[in-house]
């Protein structure tokens, strides 16, 4: 643990580079392994929302998301969890980077999430948010590993 500053994961996925890129950037596929809804256009600069939970119940979490980088088929980066009335930037959002490497029919995915310390949270909140994300990425990336090989992408 980097004092609640950075979460990093490297996983190998039994799917091609183009398939994994599609699965991590296309809202239709994202909802199969990460949020319950993904409401954004997969293009650099796009702004949208992702939804965790059932919006009809009133208990859903609906964070903002801004696509910062979209470099097919190797890199996808976004900022998320920033206030509705602000533009995503360093200091008000978390920054996630997915980097992909071709392993000859399989793909190595490196995920990094940063920005926890820059939020200005009290130590207890910082620690709680970091741990929630740390555990969450383990759960969601395991789902990605299972889901991506079931997807056929036409290149």
PyMOL CGO cylinders between C-alpha atoms (Angstrom):
from pymol import cmd
from pymol.cgo import CYLINDER

trace = [
    CYLINDER, 0.00, 0.00, 0.00, 1.34, 3.42, -0.96, 0.3, 1, 1, 1, 1, 1, 1,
    CYLINDER, 1.34, 3.42, -0.96, -0.02, 5.22, 2.14, 0.3, 1, 1, 1, 1, 1, 1,
    CYLINDER, -0.02, 5.22, 2.14, -3.48, 5.28, 0.59, 0.3, 1, 1, 1, 1, 1, 1,
    CYLINDER, -3.48, 5.28, 0.59, -2.19, 7.00, -2.55, 0.3, 1, 1, 1, 1, 1, 1,
    CYLINDER, -2.19, 7.00, -2.55, -2.16, 4.48, -5.39, 0.3, 1, 1, 1, 1, 1, 1,
    CYLINDER, -2.16, 4.48, -5.39, -3.91, 1.22, -6.21, 0.3, 1, 1, 1, 1, 1, 1,
    CYLINDER, -3.91, 1.22, -6.21, -2.20, -0.92, -8.84, 0.3, 1, 1, 1, 1, 1, 1,
    CYLINDER, -2.20, -0.92, -8.84, -3.18, -4.24, -10.38, 0.3, 1, 1, 1, 1, 1, 1,
    CYLINDER, -3.18, -4.24, -10.38, -1.75, -6.35, -13.20, 0.3, 1, 1, 1, 1, 1, 1,
    CYLINDER, -1.75, -6.35, -13.20, -3.88, -9.18, -14.55, 0.3, 1, 1, 1, 1, 1, 1,
    CYLINDER, -3.88, -9.18, -14.55, -3.66, -11.50, -17.51, 0.3, 1, 1, 1, 1, 1, 1,
    CYLINDER, -3.66, -11.50, -17.51, -6.87, -11.93, -19.51, 0.3, 1, 1, 1, 1, 1, 1,
    CYLINDER, -6.87, -11.93, -19.51, -7.55, -14.78, -21.92, 0.3, 1, 1, 1, 1, 1, 1,
    CYLINDER, -7.55, -14.78, -21.92, -8.77, -12.51, -24.71, 0.3, 1, 1, 1, 1, 1, 1,
    CYLINDER, -8.77, -12.51, -24.71, -7.17, -10.48, -27.49, 0.3, 1, 1, 1, 1, 1, 1,
    CYLINDER, -7.17, -10.48, -27.49, -5.97, -6.92, -27.08, 0.3, 1, 1, 1, 1, 1, 1,
    CYLINDER, -5.97, -6.92, -27.08, -8.82, -5.53, -29.21, 0.3, 1, 1, 1, 1, 1, 1,
    CYLINDER, -8.82, -5.53, -29.21, -11.42, -7.49, -27.24, 0.3, 1, 1, 1, 1, 1, 1,
    CYLINDER, -11.42, -7.49, -27.24, -10.13, -6.33, -23.86, 0.3, 1, 1, 1, 1, 1, 1,
    CYLINDER, -10.13, -6.33, -23.86, -9.98, -2.73, -25.07, 0.3, 1, 1, 1, 1, 1, 1,
    CYLINDER, -9.98, -2.73, -25.07, -13.60, -2.96, -26.25, 0.3, 1, 1, 1, 1, 1, 1,
    CYLINDER, -13.60, -2.96, -26.25, -14.70, -4.52, -22.95, 0.3, 1, 1, 1, 1, 1, 1,
    CYLINDER, -14.70, -4.52, -22.95, -13.08, -1.77, -20.83, 0.3, 1, 1, 1, 1, 1, 1,
    CYLINDER, -13.08, -1.77, -20.83, -14.24, 1.17, -22.97, 0.3, 1, 1, 1, 1, 1, 1,
    CYLINDER, -14.24, 1.17, -22.97, -17.68, 0.30, -24.35, 0.3, 1, 1, 1, 1, 1, 1,
    CYLINDER, -17.68, 0.30, -24.35, -20.49, 1.10, -21.86, 0.3, 1, 1, 1, 1, 1, 1,
    CYLINDER, -20.49, 1.10, -21.86, -22.44, -1.98, -22.98, 0.3, 1, 1, 1, 1, 1, 1,
    CYLINDER, -22.44, -1.98, -22.98, -19.56, -4.24, -21.94, 0.3, 1, 1, 1, 1, 1, 1,
    CYLINDER, -19.56, -4.24, -21.94, -18.53, -2.20, -18.90, 0.3, 1, 1, 1, 1, 1, 1,
    CYLINDER, -18.53, -2.20, -18.90, -21.83, -2.98, -17.22, 0.3, 1, 1, 1, 1, 1, 1,
    CYLINDER, -21.83, -2.98, -17.22, -21.05, -6.68, -17.39, 0.3, 1, 1, 1, 1, 1, 1,
    CYLINDER, -21.05, -6.68, -17.39, -18.10, -6.37, -15.02, 0.3, 1, 1, 1, 1, 1, 1,
    CYLINDER, -18.10, -6.37, -15.02, -18.01, -2.95, -13.31, 0.3, 1, 1, 1, 1, 1, 1,
    CYLINDER, -18.01, -2.95, -13.31, -20.92, -0.47, -12.86, 0.3, 1, 1, 1, 1, 1, 1,
    CYLINDER, -20.92, -0.47, -12.86, -24.62, -1.26, -13.14, 0.3, 1, 1, 1, 1, 1, 1,
    CYLINDER, -24.62, -1.26, -13.14, -25.00, 1.48, -15.78, 0.3, 1, 1, 1, 1, 1, 1,
    CYLINDER, -25.00, 1.48, -15.78, -22.47, 3.42, -17.85, 0.3, 1, 1, 1, 1, 1, 1,
    CYLINDER, -22.47, 3.42, -17.85, -23.78, 6.63, -19.37, 0.3, 1, 1, 1, 1, 1, 1,
    CYLINDER, -23.78, 6.63, -19.37, -21.03, 8.10, -21.52, 0.3, 1, 1, 1, 1, 1, 1,
    CYLINDER, -21.03, 8.10, -21.52, -19.73, 8.04, -25.06, 0.3, 1, 1, 1, 1, 1, 1,
    CYLINDER, -19.73, 8.04, -25.06, -16.40, 6.21, -25.42, 0.3, 1, 1, 1, 1, 1, 1,
    CYLINDER, -16.40, 6.21, -25.42, -14.39, 9.08, -26.84, 0.3, 1, 1, 1, 1, 1, 1,
    CYLINDER, -14.39, 9.08, -26.84, -11.68, 11.33, -25.48, 0.3, 1, 1, 1, 1, 1, 1,
    CYLINDER, -11.68, 11.33, -25.48, -13.12, 14.33, -23.64, 0.3, 1, 1, 1, 1, 1, 1,
    CYLINDER, -13.12, 14.33, -23.64, -16.56, 12.76, -23.16, 0.3, 1, 1, 1, 1, 1, 1,
    CYLINDER, -16.56, 12.76, -23.16, -18.31, 13.48, -19.88, 0.3, 1, 1, 1, 1, 1, 1,
    CYLINDER, -18.31, 13.48, -19.88, -20.93, 11.21, -18.37, 0.3, 1, 1, 1, 1, 1, 1,
    CYLINDER, -20.93, 11.21, -18.37, -21.90, 9.16, -15.36, 0.3, 1, 1, 1, 1, 1, 1,
    CYLINDER, -21.90, 9.16, -15.36, -21.64, 5.64, -14.10, 0.3, 1, 1, 1, 1, 1, 1,
    CYLINDER, -21.64, 5.64, -14.10, -24.17, 4.09, -11.75, 0.3, 1, 1, 1, 1, 1, 1,
    CYLINDER, -24.17, 4.09, -11.75, -23.62, 1.63, -8.93, 0.3, 1, 1, 1, 1, 1, 1,
    CYLINDER, -23.62, 1.63, -8.93, -26.87, 0.25, -7.58, 0.3, 1, 1, 1, 1, 1, 1,
    CYLINDER, -26.87, 0.25, -7.58, -30.50, 0.74, -8.53, 0.3, 1, 1, 1, 1, 1, 1,
    CYLINDER, -30.50, 0.74, -8.53, -31.35, 4.38, -9.25, 0.3, 1, 1, 1, 1, 1, 1,
    CYLINDER, -31.35, 4.38, -9.25, -35.06, 3.68, -8.68, 0.3, 1, 1, 1, 1, 1, 1,
    CYLINDER, -35.06, 3.68, -8.68, -34.36, 2.70, -5.07, 0.3, 1, 1, 1, 1, 1, 1,
    CYLINDER, -34.36, 2.70, -5.07, -32.70, 6.03, -4.31, 0.3, 1, 1, 1, 1, 1, 1,
    CYLINDER, -32.70, 6.03, -4.31, -29.64, 4.26, -2.91, 0.3, 1, 1, 1, 1, 1, 1,
    CYLINDER, -29.64, 4.26, -2.91, -27.53, 4.32, -6.05, 0.3, 1, 1, 1, 1, 1, 1,
    CYLINDER, -27.53, 4.32, -6.05, -24.14, 5.99, -6.28, 0.3, 1, 1, 1, 1, 1, 1,
    CYLINDER, -24.14, 5.99, -6.28, -23.91, 8.00, -9.53, 0.3, 1, 1, 1, 1, 1, 1,
    CYLINDER, -23.91, 8.00, -9.53, -20.41, 9.45, -9.93, 0.3, 1, 1, 1, 1, 1, 1,
    CYLINDER, -20.41, 9.45, -9.93, -19.34, 11.68, -12.79, 0.3, 1, 1, 1, 1, 1, 1,
    CYLINDER, -19.34, 11.68, -12.79, -16.75, 10.40, -15.26, 0.3, 1, 1, 1, 1, 1, 1,
    CYLINDER, -16.75, 10.40, -15.26, -14.60, 12.20, -17.84, 0.3, 1, 1, 1, 1, 1, 1,
    CYLINDER, -14.60, 12.20, -17.84, -12.65, 10.27, -20.47, 0.3, 1, 1, 1, 1, 1, 1,
    CYLINDER, -12.65, 10.27, -20.47, -9.13, 11.74, -20.43, 0.3, 1, 1, 1, 1, 1, 1,
    CYLINDER, -9.13, 11.74, -20.43, -7.33, 9.40, -22.82, 0.3, 1, 1, 1, 1, 1, 1,
    CYLINDER, -7.33, 9.40, -22.82, -8.59, 6.91, -25.37, 0.3, 1, 1, 1, 1, 1, 1,
    CYLINDER, -8.59, 6.91, -25.37, -5.75, 5.39, -27.39, 0.3, 1, 1, 1, 1, 1, 1,
    CYLINDER, -5.75, 5.39, -27.39, -7.01, 2.17, -29.04, 0.3, 1, 1, 1, 1, 1, 1,
    CYLINDER, -7.01, 2.17, -29.04, -6.13, -0.53, -28.35, 0.3, 1, 1, 1, 1, 1, 1,
    CYLINDER, -6.13, -0.53, -28.35, -3.54, 0.19, -25.66, 0.3, 1, 1, 1, 1, 1, 1,
    CYLINDER, -3.54, 0.19, -25.66, -4.66, 2.89, -23.20, 0.3, 1, 1, 1, 1, 1, 1,
    CYLINDER, -4.66, 2.89, -23.20, -7.84, 4.14, -21.56, 0.3, 1, 1, 1, 1, 1, 1,
    CYLINDER, -7.84, 4.14, -21.56, -7.80, 6.75, -18.77, 0.3, 1, 1, 1, 1, 1, 1,
    CYLINDER, -7.80, 6.75, -18.77, -10.55, 8.62, -16.98, 0.3, 1, 1, 1, 1, 1, 1,
    CYLINDER, -10.55, 8.62, -16.98, -11.26, 10.83, -13.98, 0.3, 1, 1, 1, 1, 1, 1,
    CYLINDER, -11.26, 10.83, -13.98, -14.21, 10.10, -11.76, 0.3, 1, 1, 1, 1, 1, 1,
    CYLINDER, -14.21, 10.10, -11.76, -15.86, 10.91, -8.44, 0.3, 1, 1, 1, 1, 1, 1,
    CYLINDER, -15.86, 10.91, -8.44, -15.83, 14.68, -8.72, 0.3, 1, 1, 1, 1, 1, 1,
    CYLINDER, -15.83, 14.68, -8.72, -18.54, 17.21, -7.75, 0.3, 1, 1, 1, 1, 1, 1,
    CYLINDER, -18.54, 17.21, -7.75, -21.40, 17.85, -10.18, 0.3, 1, 1, 1, 1, 1, 1,
    CYLINDER, -21.40, 17.85, -10.18, -20.62, 21.55, -10.49, 0.3, 1, 1, 1, 1, 1, 1,
    CYLINDER, -20.62, 21.55, -10.49, -16.91, 21.06, -11.30, 0.3, 1, 1, 1, 1, 1, 1,
    CYLINDER, -16.91, 21.06, -11.30, -14.76, 19.95, -14.18, 0.3, 1, 1, 1, 1, 1, 1,
    CYLINDER, -14.76, 19.95, -14.18, -12.64, 16.86, -13.48, 0.3, 1, 1, 1, 1, 1, 1,
    CYLINDER, -12.64, 16.86, -13.48, -9.07, 17.79, -12.54, 0.3, 1, 1, 1, 1, 1, 1,
    CYLINDER, -9.07, 17.79, -12.54, -6.23, 16.87, -10.24, 0.3, 1, 1, 1, 1, 1, 1,
    CYLINDER, -6.23, 16.87, -10.24, -7.37, 17.46, -6.68, 0.3, 1, 1, 1, 1, 1, 1,
    CYLINDER, -7.37, 17.46, -6.68, -11.10, 16.92, -7.14, 0.3, 1, 1, 1, 1, 1, 1,
    CYLINDER, -11.10, 16.92, -7.14, -11.22, 13.45, -8.73, 0.3, 1, 1, 1, 1, 1, 1,
    CYLINDER, -11.22, 13.45, -8.73, -9.63, 10.04, -8.82, 0.3, 1, 1, 1, 1, 1, 1,
    CYLINDER, -9.63, 10.04, -8.82, -7.63, 9.11, -11.93, 0.3, 1, 1, 1, 1, 1, 1,
    CYLINDER, -7.63, 9.11, -11.93, -7.77, 5.59, -13.41, 0.3, 1, 1, 1, 1, 1, 1,
    CYLINDER, -7.77, 5.59, -13.41, -5.47, 4.33, -16.15, 0.3, 1, 1, 1, 1, 1, 1,
    CYLINDER, -5.47, 4.33, -16.15, -5.81, 1.03, -17.98, 0.3, 1, 1, 1, 1, 1, 1,
    CYLINDER, -5.81, 1.03, -17.98, -2.77, 0.04, -20.03, 0.3, 1, 1, 1, 1, 1, 1,
    CYLINDER, -2.77, 0.04, -20.03, -2.91, -3.05, -22.24, 0.3, 1, 1, 1, 1, 1, 1,
    CYLINDER, -2.91, -3.05, -22.24, -0.12, -5.23, -23.61, 0.3, 1, 1, 1, 1, 1, 1,
    CYLINDER, -0.12, -5.23, -23.61, -0.53, -7.93, -26.25, 0.3, 1, 1, 1, 1, 1, 1,
    CYLINDER, -0.53, -7.93, -26.25, 0.61, -11.35, -25.09, 0.3, 1, 1, 1, 1, 1, 1,
    CYLINDER, 0.61, -11.35, -25.09, -0.15, -13.16, -28.35, 0.3, 1, 1, 1, 1, 1, 1,
    CYLINDER, -0.15, -13.16, -28.35, -3.88, -13.88, -28.04, 0.3, 1, 1, 1, 1, 1, 1,
    CYLINDER, -3.88, -13.88, -28.04, -3.96, -12.97, -24.36, 0.3, 1, 1, 1, 1, 1, 1,
    CYLINDER, -3.96, -12.97, -24.36, -3.72, -9.50, -22.83, 0.3, 1, 1, 1, 1, 1, 1,
    CYLINDER, -3.72, -9.50, -22.83, -1.88, -8.08, -19.85, 0.3, 1, 1, 1, 1, 1, 1,
    CYLINDER, -1.88, -8.08, -19.85, -3.94, -5.31, -18.25, 0.3, 1, 1, 1, 1, 1, 1,
    CYLINDER, -3.94, -5.31, -18.25, -2.30, -2.87, -15.85, 0.3, 1, 1, 1, 1, 1, 1,
    CYLINDER, -2.30, -2.87, -15.85, -4.69, -0.72, -13.84, 0.3, 1, 1, 1, 1, 1, 1,
    CYLINDER, -4.69, -0.72, -13.84, -3.64, 2.23, -11.70, 0.3, 1, 1, 1, 1, 1, 1,
    CYLINDER, -3.64, 2.23, -11.70, -5.92, 4.45, -9.62, 0.3, 1, 1, 1, 1, 1, 1,
    CYLINDER, -5.92, 4.45, -9.62, -4.48, 7.59, -8.02, 0.3, 1, 1, 1, 1, 1, 1,
    CYLINDER, -4.48, 7.59, -8.02, -5.66, 10.81, -6.41, 0.3, 1, 1, 1, 1, 1, 1,
    CYLINDER, -5.66, 10.81, -6.41, -6.85, 9.62, -3.01, 0.3, 1, 1, 1, 1, 1, 1,
    CYLINDER, -6.85, 9.62, -3.01, -4.54, 11.85, -0.96, 0.3, 1, 1, 1, 1, 1, 1,
    CYLINDER, -4.54, 11.85, -0.96, -5.33, 14.90, -3.11, 0.3, 1, 1, 1, 1, 1, 1,
    CYLINDER, -5.33, 14.90, -3.11, -9.03, 14.82, -2.14, 0.3, 1, 1, 1, 1, 1, 1,
    CYLINDER, -9.03, 14.82, -2.14, -8.46, 16.62, 1.15, 0.3, 1, 1, 1, 1, 1, 1,
    CYLINDER, -8.46, 16.62, 1.15, -10.30, 13.90, 3.07, 0.3, 1, 1, 1, 1, 1, 1,
    CYLINDER, -10.30, 13.90, 3.07, -9.78, 13.37, 6.79, 0.3, 1, 1, 1, 1, 1, 1,
    CYLINDER, -9.78, 13.37, 6.79, -7.47, 10.40, 7.45, 0.3, 1, 1, 1, 1, 1, 1,
    CYLINDER, -7.47, 10.40, 7.45, -10.35, 8.06, 8.40, 0.3, 1, 1, 1, 1, 1, 1,
    CYLINDER, -10.35, 8.06, 8.40, -12.25, 8.90, 5.20, 0.3, 1, 1, 1, 1, 1, 1,
    CYLINDER, -12.25, 8.90, 5.20, -9.11, 8.57, 3.07, 0.3, 1, 1, 1, 1, 1, 1,
    CYLINDER, -9.11, 8.57, 3.07, -8.37, 5.16, 4.57, 0.3, 1, 1, 1, 1, 1, 1,
    CYLINDER, -8.37, 5.16, 4.57, -11.98, 4.00, 4.13, 0.3, 1, 1, 1, 1, 1, 1,
    CYLINDER, -11.98, 4.00, 4.13, -12.22, 5.15, 0.49, 0.3, 1, 1, 1, 1, 1, 1,
    CYLINDER, -12.22, 5.15, 0.49, -8.86, 3.62, -0.38, 0.3, 1, 1, 1, 1, 1, 1,
    CYLINDER, -8.86, 3.62, -0.38, -9.84, 0.28, 1.15, 0.3, 1, 1, 1, 1, 1, 1,
    CYLINDER, -9.84, 0.28, 1.15, -13.26, 0.29, -0.57, 0.3, 1, 1, 1, 1, 1, 1,
    CYLINDER, -13.26, 0.29, -0.57, -11.61, 0.89, -3.95, 0.3, 1, 1, 1, 1, 1, 1,
    CYLINDER, -11.61, 0.89, -3.95, -8.83, -1.61, -3.25, 0.3, 1, 1, 1, 1, 1, 1,
    CYLINDER, -8.83, -1.61, -3.25, -11.34, -4.38, -2.51, 0.3, 1, 1, 1, 1, 1, 1,
    CYLINDER, -11.34, -4.38, -2.51, -13.68, -3.19, -5.25, 0.3, 1, 1, 1, 1, 1, 1,
    CYLINDER, -13.68, -3.19, -5.25, -11.04, -3.38, -7.98, 0.3, 1, 1, 1, 1, 1, 1,
    CYLINDER, -11.04, -3.38, -7.98, -10.19, -6.93, -6.93, 0.3, 1, 1, 1, 1, 1, 1,
    CYLINDER, -10.19, -6.93, -6.93, -13.84, -7.94, -7.28, 0.3, 1, 1, 1, 1, 1, 1,
    CYLINDER, -13.84, -7.94, -7.28, -14.48, -6.09, -10.54, 0.3, 1, 1, 1, 1, 1, 1,
    CYLINDER, -14.48, -6.09, -10.54, -11.25, -7.08, -12.27, 0.3, 1, 1, 1, 1, 1, 1,
    CYLINDER, -11.25, -7.08, -12.27, -11.96, -10.73, -11.43, 0.3, 1, 1, 1, 1, 1, 1,
    CYLINDER, -11.96, -10.73, -11.43, -15.30, -10.30, -13.19, 0.3, 1, 1, 1, 1, 1, 1,
    CYLINDER, -15.30, -10.30, -13.19, -13.49, -8.72, -16.17, 0.3, 1, 1, 1, 1, 1, 1,
    CYLINDER, -13.49, -8.72, -16.17, -11.15, -11.74, -16.39, 0.3, 1, 1, 1, 1, 1, 1,
    CYLINDER, -11.15, -11.74, -16.39, -14.19, -14.02, -16.59, 0.3, 1, 1, 1, 1, 1, 1,
    CYLINDER, -14.19, -14.02, -16.59, -16.23, -11.86, -18.94, 0.3, 1, 1, 1, 1, 1, 1,
    CYLINDER, -16.23, -11.86, -18.94, -13.75, -10.69, -21.62, 0.3, 1, 1, 1, 1, 1, 1,
    CYLINDER, -13.75, -10.69, -21.62, -13.05, -14.17, -23.05, 0.3, 1, 1, 1, 1, 1, 1,
    CYLINDER, -13.05, -14.17, -23.05, -16.80, -14.58, -23.76, 0.3, 1, 1, 1, 1, 1, 1,
    CYLINDER, -16.80, -14.58, -23.76, -16.91, -11.51, -26.03, 0.3, 1, 1, 1, 1, 1, 1,
    CYLINDER, -16.91, -11.51, -26.03, -16.33, -11.59, -29.76, 0.3, 1, 1, 1, 1, 1, 1,
    CYLINDER, -16.33, -11.59, -29.76, -15.07, -8.35, -31.26, 0.3, 1, 1, 1, 1, 1, 1,
    CYLINDER, -15.07, -8.35, -31.26, -14.85, -7.85, -34.99, 0.3, 1, 1, 1, 1, 1, 1,
    CYLINDER, -14.85, -7.85, -34.99, -11.70, -6.02, -35.99, 0.3, 1, 1, 1, 1, 1, 1,
]
cmd.load_cgo(trace, "trace")
